[in-house]
């Protein structure tokens, strides 16, 4: 998918990519990334925040962009909630012992301990603000589930967090794109740079994920929350 995107970029630039791909591809990529980033460990290595902003900018180029960006905001919101519930259930099934990677860059005992202490100290508010901290956003659901955090309380906090994360970044990107669109040369330049950075960031992230998963396993004990 991203290789195809790179090919189109090389042939016709960002505007050609946006016009040929259409909102459907934007939907597929954004919803998939948001779900993965909130549900499973590979999400630690995906450029979620920058993707949401870039998607918003890209939709600003379409005549029906306004309706699409609001609909996608709702879709990303639902994907974030669903991802968090999956992450929570994964953590709950592991019990109080969460598997990490020795000397891992993100998925390590130190980061899991930090998230555990954050949840233990701040609970509801920690889940709420975790949306805005990339690696915490992915680890928080799993640690909350493993620590036995009250599911109803967790769901309310994660839902509110989803509401002020994905839709906000998409809309910021969209209205920023509308401003850029007033300068004919600036919009395609900025969009091209952002799409290229997303493609390269995703490729590098997946490479880092494969390296991380090859490291030795170690377990972390999560305290009751």
Helices and strands as residue ranges (DSSP letters): H 2-39, G 41-45, H 48-59, H 65-94, E 97-101, H 109-122, H 124-129, G 130-132, H 134-146, H 151-163, H 166-180, H 184-213, E 217-221
